[in-house]
Amino acid sequence: MDIKYVGSGTRYSRAVIYNHVAYLAGNVAKEPGPTAGEQARMILSQIDETLALCGTDKSKLLTATIVFTDMRDFDAVNEAWDAWVVPGHLPTRTPIEAKLLTPRHLVAMQVTAAV
């Protein structure tokens, strides 16, 4: 089986497709807004773009990991997430609290989807 690299740069690819599964790199907001909810909406839009490049969409999500710098942002991120996901096509999901790229980044997300 072939491996397809999508959006490759010097250090990583935006996604790798293997065996009809798209493995997306983790995403932080390109222009971090002041709130975790705003950042989550930006990240979800970025994920939509990458899924489209892979020939798939959010209705085919398999799993997601969401990293919070502060779990107190859980509800704000869930509001953006709940508005974005496709009802009846919910992936597994793991929330984690950890430091991120910069202090301005409040949330990061990584997903895997069927192609």
Backbone as a chain_set.jsonl record, in Angstrom:
{"seq": "MDIKYVGSGTRYSRAVIYNHVAYLAGNVAKEPGPTAGEQARMILSQIDETLALCGTDKSKLLTATIVFTDMRDFDAVNEAWDAWVVPGHLPTRTPIEAKLLTPRHLVAMQVTAAV", "coords": {"N": [[0.838, -1.184, 0.0], [0.405, 2.25, -0.708], [1.795, 5.211, 0.76], [0.629, 8.412, 1.362], [1.674, 11.711, 1.501], [0.556, 14.728, 2.759], [0.623, 18.161, 2.279], [3.353, 18.586, 2.975], [6.117, 19.896, 4.742], [9.226, 21.279, 5.832], [9.646, 20.013, 8.228], [7.472, 18.433, 9.016], [4.418, 16.761, 7.912], [1.148, 17.982, 7.024], [-0.763, 16.065, 7.011], [-0.912, 12.484, 6.84], [-1.716, 9.853, 4.742], [-2.732, 6.567, 4.913], [-3.681, 3.322, 4.105], [-6.413, 4.003, 3.724], [-6.886, 5.794, 5.791], [-6.641, 8.974, 7.243], [-4.199, 10.63, 8.936], [-3.939, 13.322, 10.839], [-1.755, 16.053, 11.575], [-1.108, 17.624, 14.746], [-2.914, 20.597, 15.561], [-2.632, 24.044, 16.209], [-4.026, 27.298, 16.762], [-3.462, 29.415, 14.027], [-3.389, 32.17, 14.166], [-3.539, 33.035, 17.161], [-6.409, 33.682, 19.005], [-7.899, 35.631, 21.702], [-9.328, 33.922, 23.414], [-9.932, 30.517, 24.446], [-12.125, 29.334, 23.216], [-12.414, 30.84, 20.829], [-9.98, 30.195, 19.632], [-10.36, 27.457, 19.329], [-12.422, 27.378, 17.4], [-11.018, 28.433, 15.189], [-9.044, 26.47, 14.867], [-10.626, 24.221, 14.261], [-11.61, 25.002, 11.787], [-9.208, 25.013, 10.347], [-8.67, 22.288, 10.48], [-10.824, 21.318, 8.96], [-10.004, 22.268, 6.419], [-7.647, 20.764, 5.996], [-8.647, 18.143, 6.094], [-10.224, 18.214, 3.77], [-8.21, 18.453, 1.835], [-7.258, 15.918, 2.038], [-9.259, 14.451, 0.949], [-11.517, 13.855, 2.43], [-13.84, 14.342, 5.201], [-15.246, 15.923, 8.179], [-17.326, 14.218, 8.896], [-16.35, 11.726, 8.869], [-14.652, 11.28, 10.957], [-12.515, 9.505, 13.161], [-11.082, 9.497, 15.569], [-10.111, 11.848, 18.139], [-7.862, 14.116, 19.695], [-7.676, 16.466, 22.205], [-5.916, 19.113, 23.446], [-5.521, 21.01, 26.279], [-4.415, 24.038, 27.782], [-5.404, 24.757, 30.112], [-7.807, 23.232, 31.953], [-10.061, 24.573, 32.697], [-11.029, 25.791, 30.495], [-12.529, 23.95, 29.204], [-15.411, 23.875, 28.805], [-15.834, 26.072, 27.052], [-14.376, 25.305, 24.8], [-15.702, 22.939, 24.207], [-18.173, 24.006, 23.415], [-17.58, 25.13, 20.898], [-16.682, 22.798, 19.628], [-18.982, 21.102, 19.775], [-20.732, 22.483, 18.087], [-19.492, 22.071, 15.707], [-18.985, 19.292, 15.093], [-20.425, 16.4, 13.416], [-23.607, 15.351, 14.094], [-24.296, 12.072, 15.225], [-22.036, 11.052, 14.096], [-19.808, 10.91, 15.784], [-16.481, 11.053, 16.916], [-14.123, 9.03, 18.823], [-12.692, 10.537, 21.755], [-10.1, 12.29, 23.41], [-9.302, 14.276, 26.082], [-6.645, 16.352, 27.191], [-4.461, 17.927, 29.512], [-1.882, 20.224, 29.143], [1.241, 22.023, 28.581], [1.563, 24.259, 25.796], [2.685, 25.285, 22.487], [3.251, 28.145, 22.643], [2.745, 30.646, 25.238], [0.473, 32.043, 24.419], [-1.064, 30.23, 23.014], [-3.845, 28.33, 23.669], [-5.234, 25.99, 23.264], [-5.025, 22.865, 21.528], [-5.504, 20.613, 18.781], [-5.853, 17.321, 17.442], [-6.704, 15.068, 14.899], [-7.955, 11.985, 13.497], [-9.085, 10.449, 10.527], [-11.316, 8.515, 8.468], [-10.796, 7.802, 5.009]], "CA": [[0.0, 0.0, 0.0], [1.143, 3.499, -0.783], [1.624, 6.228, 1.788], [0.523, 9.733, 0.735], [2.006, 12.802, 2.412], [-0.237, 15.899, 2.372], [1.093, 19.415, 2.86], [4.652, 18.376, 3.618], [7.042, 21.017, 4.893], [10.59, 20.849, 6.134], [9.715, 19.251, 9.477], [6.36, 17.484, 9.15], [3.315, 16.862, 6.958], [-0.141, 18.325, 7.636], [-1.462, 14.789, 7.164], [-0.38, 11.313, 6.15], [-2.807, 8.916, 4.45], [-2.297, 5.18, 4.746], [-4.73, 2.318, 4.269], [-7.704, 4.706, 3.775], [-7.008, 6.568, 7.024], [-5.868, 10.211, 7.257], [-3.662, 10.972, 10.251], [-3.603, 14.74, 10.787], [-0.852, 16.606, 12.581], [-1.765, 18.48, 15.722], [-3.144, 21.967, 15.118], [-2.903, 25.174, 17.09], [-4.525, 28.423, 15.972], [-2.403, 30.147, 13.32], [-3.438, 33.513, 14.762], [-4.26, 32.758, 18.409], [-7.325, 34.667, 19.557], [-7.746, 35.801, 23.145], [-10.003, 32.903, 24.216], [-9.817, 29.127, 23.978], [-13.24, 29.088, 22.307], [-12.056, 31.415, 19.531], [-8.904, 29.377, 19.073], [-10.943, 26.174, 18.924], [-13.116, 27.583, 16.126], [-10.007, 28.579, 14.155], [-8.421, 25.155, 14.679], [-11.585, 23.352, 13.571], [-11.603, 25.441, 10.391], [-7.953, 24.505, 9.786], [-8.857, 20.843, 10.327], [-11.685, 21.153, 7.78], [-9.171, 22.478, 5.232], [-6.74, 19.629, 5.82], [-9.459, 16.978, 5.741], [-10.594, 18.362, 2.364], [-7.01, 18.109, 1.054], [-7.117, 14.456, 2.121], [-10.394, 13.82, 0.293], [-12.466, 13.382, 3.433], [-14.435, 15.442, 5.964], [-15.474, 15.669, 9.604], [-18.306, 13.148, 9.107], [-15.624, 10.457, 8.869], [-13.675, 11.279, 12.037], [-12.386, 8.28, 13.942], [-10.619, 9.825, 16.913], [-9.607, 13.209, 18.326], [-7.186, 14.463, 20.94], [-7.738, 17.904, 22.443], [-4.979, 19.492, 24.505], [-5.866, 22.274, 26.929], [-3.427, 24.535, 28.74], [-6.152, 24.908, 31.369], [-9.074, 22.513, 31.822], [-11.189, 25.488, 32.918], [-11.52, 26.153, 29.161], [-13.22, 22.775, 28.663], [-16.761, 24.203, 28.329], [-15.744, 26.974, 25.902], [-13.923, 24.51, 23.653], [-16.809, 22.032, 23.884], [-19.199, 24.751, 22.682], [-17.13, 25.178, 19.497], [-16.647, 21.417, 19.154], [-20.354, 20.605, 19.604], [-21.315, 23.148, 16.921], [-18.738, 21.654, 14.527], [-19.074, 17.862, 14.765], [-21.633, 15.939, 12.745], [-24.372, 14.463, 14.978], [-24.35, 10.684, 14.778], [-20.717, 10.67, 13.568], [-18.888, 11.418, 16.8], [-15.287, 10.231, 17.093], [-13.635, 8.918, 20.19], [-12.041, 11.809, 22.069], [-9.285, 12.304, 24.611], [-8.836, 15.595, 26.511], [-5.388, 16.326, 27.951], [-3.97, 19.242, 29.913], [-0.427, 20.311, 28.989], [1.739, 23.263, 27.995], [1.56, 24.252, 24.338], [3.744, 25.943, 21.741], [3.56, 29.436, 23.272], [1.726, 30.975, 26.244], [-0.738, 32.534, 23.746], [-1.849, 29.09, 22.534], [-4.632, 27.798, 24.782], [-5.8, 24.685, 22.913], [-4.516, 22.209, 20.317], [-6.328, 19.462, 18.42], [-5.341, 16.366, 16.461], [-7.753, 14.11, 14.556], [-7.741, 10.924, 12.509], [-10.353, 10.261, 9.824], [-11.36, 7.584, 7.348], [-10.781, 8.44, 3.689]], "C": [[0.879, 1.241, 0.0], [0.833, 4.38, 0.421], [1.615, 7.563, 1.063], [0.771, 10.789, 1.809], [1.333, 14.067, 1.906], [0.324, 17.134, 3.073], [2.409, 19.284, 3.579], [5.483, 19.649, 3.63], [8.431, 20.481, 5.173], [10.673, 19.94, 7.362], [8.626, 18.188, 9.615], [5.359, 17.688, 8.027], [2.051, 17.253, 7.707], [-0.952, 17.06, 7.885], [-0.69, 13.711, 6.417], [-1.552, 10.351, 5.972], [-2.21, 7.545, 4.198], [-3.492, 4.264, 4.991], [-6.11, 2.963, 4.497], [-7.963, 5.415, 5.094], [-6.092, 7.789, 6.915], [-5.496, 10.537, 8.701], [-3.215, 12.43, 10.178], [-2.626, 15.107, 11.888], [-1.677, 17.405, 13.584], [-1.85, 19.902, 15.204], [-3.289, 22.9, 16.3], [-3.395, 26.292, 16.194], [-3.355, 29.161, 15.332], [-2.276, 31.565, 13.857], [-4.214, 33.382, 16.069], [-5.109, 33.931, 18.889], [-7.185, 34.708, 21.066], [-8.404, 34.717, 23.999], [-9.81, 31.517, 23.614], [-10.937, 28.791, 22.997], [-12.957, 29.621, 20.915], [-10.96, 30.607, 18.856], [-9.447, 28.043, 18.587], [-11.655, 26.305, 17.587], [-12.121, 27.716, 14.97], [-9.363, 27.224, 13.844], [-9.355, 24.226, 13.908], [-11.698, 23.723, 12.097], [-10.348, 24.935, 9.675], [-8.053, 22.991, 9.549], [-9.743, 20.548, 9.126], [-10.877, 21.269, 6.493], [-8.275, 21.273, 4.966], [-7.503, 18.364, 5.459], [-9.863, 17.034, 4.273], [-9.408, 18.014, 1.46], [-6.789, 16.597, 1.0], [-8.258, 13.717, 1.424], [-11.411, 13.248, 1.258], [-13.069, 14.587, 4.151], [-14.729, 14.984, 7.389], [-16.521, 14.603, 9.885], [-17.631, 11.777, 9.186], [-14.531, 10.42, 9.936], [-13.692, 9.949, 12.78], [-12.023, 8.584, 15.392], [-10.093, 11.25, 16.952], [-8.906, 13.311, 19.67], [-7.23, 15.979, 21.053], [-6.858, 18.202, 23.649], [-5.336, 20.89, 24.991], [-4.678, 22.729, 27.767], [-4.073, 24.676, 30.114], [-7.52, 24.256, 31.182], [-10.29, 23.385, 32.136], [-11.763, 25.981, 31.597], [-12.334, 25.037, 28.509], [-14.583, 23.124, 28.071], [-16.729, 25.092, 27.087], [-15.319, 26.22, 24.65], [-15.028, 23.534, 23.24], [-17.921, 22.742, 23.118], [-18.84, 24.827, 21.19], [-17.154, 23.776, 18.881], [-18.05, 20.906, 18.832], [-21.046, 21.223, 18.387], [-20.689, 22.649, 15.619], [-18.956, 20.194, 14.135], [-20.416, 17.518, 14.129], [-22.383, 14.994, 13.69], [-24.467, 13.059, 14.377], [-23.034, 10.171, 14.219], [-19.63, 11.166, 14.517], [-17.686, 10.484, 16.966], [-15.04, 9.941, 18.571], [-12.868, 10.202, 20.472], [-11.295, 11.709, 23.38], [-8.887, 13.738, 24.936], [-7.596, 15.444, 27.392], [-5.059, 17.757, 28.349], [-2.452, 19.23, 29.859], [-0.039, 21.701, 28.506], [1.735, 23.121, 26.485], [2.699, 25.102, 23.792], [4.203, 27.266, 22.354], [2.498, 29.699, 24.338], [0.429, 31.502, 25.635], [-1.629, 31.397, 23.268], [-2.525, 28.41, 23.728], [-5.176, 26.402, 24.528], [-5.119, 24.179, 21.638], [-5.398, 20.996, 20.052], [-5.636, 18.626, 17.365], [-6.452, 15.384, 16.197], [-7.244, 13.082, 13.557], [-9.088, 10.671, 11.865], [-10.222, 9.2, 8.743], [-11.385, 8.381, 6.042], [-11.606, 7.601, 2.738]], "O": [[1.942, 1.278, 0.619], [-0.243, 4.302, 1.014], [2.492, 7.827, 0.24], [0.162, 10.766, 2.879], [1.515, 14.444, 0.749], [0.481, 17.154, 4.294], [2.573, 19.812, 4.679], [5.538, 20.381, 2.642], [8.765, 19.359, 4.792], [11.637, 19.193, 7.526], [8.837, 17.16, 10.258], [5.438, 18.664, 7.281], [1.886, 16.909, 8.878], [-1.728, 16.983, 8.838], [0.076, 13.989, 5.494], [-2.287, 10.067, 6.918], [-1.304, 7.383, 3.381], [-4.219, 4.422, 5.972], [-6.874, 2.523, 5.356], [-9.114, 5.618, 5.48], [-4.923, 7.669, 6.548], [-6.359, 10.696, 9.564], [-2.218, 12.739, 9.525], [-2.66, 14.55, 12.986], [-2.804, 17.808, 13.298], [-0.96, 20.362, 14.489], [-3.978, 22.591, 17.272], [-3.199, 26.238, 14.98], [-2.378, 29.494, 16.003], [-1.17, 32.091, 13.983], [-5.426, 33.596, 16.085], [-4.602, 35.023, 19.144], [-6.442, 33.917, 21.648], [-8.085, 34.592, 25.182], [-9.556, 31.375, 22.417], [-10.719, 28.041, 22.046], [-13.224, 28.942, 19.923], [-11.009, 30.365, 17.65], [-9.033, 27.552, 17.537], [-11.511, 25.438, 16.725], [-12.353, 27.173, 13.89], [-9.164, 26.882, 12.678], [-8.917, 23.52, 13.0], [-11.863, 22.846, 11.249], [-10.42, 24.483, 8.533], [-7.575, 22.484, 8.535], [-9.456, 19.634, 8.355], [-11.044, 20.462, 5.579], [-8.165, 20.818, 3.827], [-7.057, 17.594, 4.609], [-9.848, 16.007, 3.594], [-9.582, 17.354, 0.435], [-6.213, 16.07, 0.048], [-8.228, 12.491, 1.32], [-12.09, 12.271, 0.946], [-12.834, 15.728, 3.752], [-14.498, 13.832, 7.756], [-16.602, 14.12, 11.014], [-18.273, 10.785, 9.531], [-13.593, 9.628, 9.84], [-14.747, 9.352, 12.995], [-12.585, 8.003, 16.321], [-9.678, 11.797, 15.931], [-9.302, 12.679, 20.649], [-6.867, 16.691, 20.117], [-7.03, 17.627, 24.724], [-5.438, 21.83, 24.202], [-4.008, 21.909, 28.393], [-3.392, 24.711, 31.139], [-8.304, 24.692, 30.339], [-11.424, 22.985, 31.871], [-12.864, 26.531, 31.57], [-12.778, 25.181, 27.37], [-14.887, 22.714, 26.951], [-17.517, 24.887, 26.163], [-15.842, 26.469, 23.563], [-15.259, 23.328, 22.048], [-18.551, 22.134, 22.253], [-19.693, 24.612, 20.329], [-17.596, 23.598, 17.746], [-18.286, 20.348, 17.76], [-21.851, 20.564, 17.729], [-21.284, 22.787, 14.55], [-19.099, 19.895, 12.949], [-21.401, 18.24, 14.28], [-21.853, 13.943, 14.052], [-24.689, 12.893, 13.178], [-22.916, 8.988, 13.899], [-18.649, 11.773, 14.087], [-17.849, 9.276, 17.135], [-15.667, 10.532, 19.45], [-12.437, 10.884, 19.542], [-11.785, 11.121, 24.344], [-8.194, 14.368, 24.137], [-7.507, 14.538, 28.221], [-5.346, 18.694, 27.604], [-1.805, 18.359, 30.44], [-0.896, 22.47, 28.07], [1.882, 22.022, 25.951], [3.558, 25.574, 24.537], [5.397, 27.482, 22.559], [1.456, 29.043, 24.342], [-0.62, 31.419, 26.274], [-2.837, 31.585, 23.13], [-1.862, 27.976, 24.67], [-5.542, 25.7, 25.471], [-4.697, 24.963, 20.788], [-5.969, 20.419, 20.977], [-4.926, 19.147, 16.505], [-7.089, 14.902, 17.134], [-6.242, 13.289, 12.873], [-10.117, 10.673, 12.541], [-9.148, 9.01, 8.173], [-11.923, 9.487, 5.983], [-11.736, 7.946, 1.564]]}, "num_chains": 1, "name": "protein.A"}
